[in-house]
């Protein structure tokens, strides 16, 4: 009987060592698998068998070794810290990339940026003032104006194109978040079923942890593992995943007919993020679809109704989390121009709209850029309202800048005009100057083709008194106004004065310094975002290194463990061989 029980002890050691070798081999085979967590076989003594008593003591005999569990070597607290910090890291990484891309578009200060074009235009205007009737000077001035407005339109086109790119990224991110939440819910079910018998579904747990890691980059999450091994995942108080339930996001247009979309919760129809000065309740009006690039996206057309105040997104409020939020803040919900109200651009209060990140990034830049452009073209048109030269002598000069599309007809002077024709033309042209002003928005401006045509330079209105072709009064007026401080953003979209206290975006600067201030504020915001990104990258890498130190597979350690189990396996097998021989002698030879 003792020999048979000893055989059982040896067999249990053999099987346990074999299982240890299997676990170790599994670790080694996944040494380069991303997200794999090292597994460890825990063992314990099998319950002892009482064989008698002696002197008041119970005599017991061990009957072998049993496997407790195959566990993961993982620090759940480090996981939680990693996901919290990873969310903030992704927010600033996305913002930093966006600002870097915008700076590339602007190409300042050492590239072919707008600053160079402004300086070149200013230089040609100065040269024109020295010889306002010179053909070379007039042509050079018009060429500089054409290059300037071409660069402005190019920047606007690039900003709009990049805004579309960010919209595509929003769509991709929302789709990926929906995939991850479904994946986590499916893994919840697999883990729940696999662990009903007491085993650990370690590989499924690795997959779920990887999904949680990735999800934390897109949005802020909190999670709790329940006793049944499933996790409940939340984002800003909204349940994303629990057993048998997955919250999905869908995309709705930011405004009717807008090419841009925003995420809402499919069940409640509430905004995932509310950045406006009011809490938005979405009322569904109709349904349709839009196509962005090659991607068809089903969307719902909605109308927002404001009811409350939004919270400023910054580090102090602890809500600067997730790349999805950062993308939405950078893109905004529309393309802005000079006539866009600041209330639609700022996130919380007009009086905190500075480089702290309290505006939709690209719409703010578009509005400021269009305001600058509108001021430049209006100033030039207003200054060059004198008469022309040569064949255009005694006739009002045409506007330097006109809209590409406006619906306003450019006056036409008849061939061989009479004085009455000229007087009527001048009156119509004066009215045309006023009528085109609302249409002089960025992307819709060109140098008047009449000025660029053969001998068109004669139509540049530099003359204040007929025949006095060397008079530079108009050009000098342009030079003086260019360097005079201007009160920016002091009127609303209707042109009415803003009577509220000055907001940070209301400045008094000349044209060159206004643009320099724009670049400075963008650079400051980019610097702060890059600094935050580097800071969080250091933190995240440190936490991840902690996780790797605990949970990653070391091939050297696993080989040492494999040798340990191999020795144990060999010892158990020799024990069995010895017991087999002993029992053969006892049974067959005695």
Phi, psi and omega in degrees: 000319180296322180293320180294317179295324177295325176297322177295321178298313181296320180295320179297322177295321179297312182294321181293318178295322178296319178293321177299320177295322179296314180297316180296318177298323177297319178298313183295321181292341180250022184300331181253009179281123181294129177085359180286138179250134181302137179252152183220134177273122175260138182233157177212163178293136171291153183306142184280151179255127179281129182246357179155185179230152179207117178061035180084358179256143176276130178263124182234156181230130177291144181243017173127193182241145178235156177272125179283301179192163169256108186254159171270142175267090188221140178261102183294329178293319176295323176301314181297314180297319180300314184290327176295311183288328179296325178296316178292318178304313182295325178301309184282332175297314179297314181297318180296319178296318180298312181295322177298320179293320178296318178296326176294319178298316180289330175058045178247155356263357190256354181264203179271061182275180181293331180303316179297321181290323176296317180295320180294320178295317177299318181296317180291329176294320177298318179295323178296326181293334180281336180209073187296343180262357183288131181298315182298317181293319181293318179293320179294322178297314180294323177295318178297321177296320180293318178295319180299309183289331176295318179293320178299313180295325178295317178297316180298316179299318180293320178296317179294319178297318179291326175298320176296321178299317178296325178297319176297322178294323176299314180299313180297319181294316179298316178299319180292320177299317178298320177296318182293318180295322176295319180297317180296319180295319178295320178292325173306314182294317180295317180294318180302313182290322183289333185259008177298328182270008177098352177283164175257125178274072190295318181293321175295322178295322176300314180298320180292319178296322176297319179295320178294320177301312182293319180299324181295338177286332184273327181202160179291132179225151166233154184207155179221131175269127181273165179302336180274012175078000174274159177245144172256122183249133179233156172225116181052041177088348179269128179289122176269316184218133163211172187301121178082006182217138175224125174275126179251152174258149171231167185252131174236155178292144179293336176201158179306133179069006178286144175281353185257148184236161177223155180274140170229161177283133185297326184279314185267344184064018177271150177300137173295319176230132176248108183259350187283179178282007180214152173285132188257127169257121185269126177255122183282131181246318179198173182233157179186199179213155174231159179241124177246111185065235178259009186256120174271129184233123174284127182226166177242133178279127183228165177232128182269145176234121185277141181221353185203198181247140178272162180260135179299134180270109177198176183294327181298323179274354177067024181243020176270075190222135171090139180290330180297313178298318181296320177298316181295321179293321180289316183287320189074184182250010185193167170265126186261160171217189183304327187271358176291133180289144177296332178300333180275348184256320181284153185272329188224301183221137178303336188263013171232020182274075179235198184282013175283357177094033184256029176219161167291123194297302184291316176303321178298315180296320179297317180295313180297320182292318179290324176299316177299312182298315180300320180294319181295308185292324178294318179299314181297314180297319181291328182282322184263059178253015177282198180266164180270194181237169172057237181294346180254016180295135180081000181246138182301136178292149180279158178300142177291316181246133177226161178290148173291321179221129182211333187083359178259124184281135177284129178302147181239130179268126180297157172294146182047059185289148171276172178297326178294320177299318181294317180297317179295319179298315180299319180294317179294320181292323177298320177290324179299321176306317182285320186293331185273350185305314181296340184266356181277070178249155185302136183091349181234031184235140175216158170288136183308119180303333178298325180285333182271350178288171178303129181061015180293338180301339178294340183272002176285121189278080181257349187265128178266337180225124184310127178095337181272072189289342181270002180290125181252022184302314182295318180293320180294324176300319178298315180296321181291316181293328180299324184261359179278139175298140181240140175276109185267146173057043180254001177233157179273188184297336179270000181086004180278145181297142174275118186267352180288166178301152183301135174263164182303331182278357176269114187228161174237100185214159172281175187301311183297318182286332176297315178293321178298322178294321175303311180296321181296316181293320177296317179296321179295316179294321177295320179296315181295320179295317179296322179295316177298319180298313180296319179298313181288329177297319177298316181295313183296317179296322179296314180294319181294325176296322175299315180297317181294322180298328182271314192255349182281162182269127172258118183298323179296315179296319182292324177294322176295318178295321179298320177296321179299312180291328179294318176297318180297319179296316180296318180297316180294320181292324177292323177299317179295319179298317180295315180294325178297317178294319181296316181291328177297319178295314183297318187278318190258341189239357180254000000 
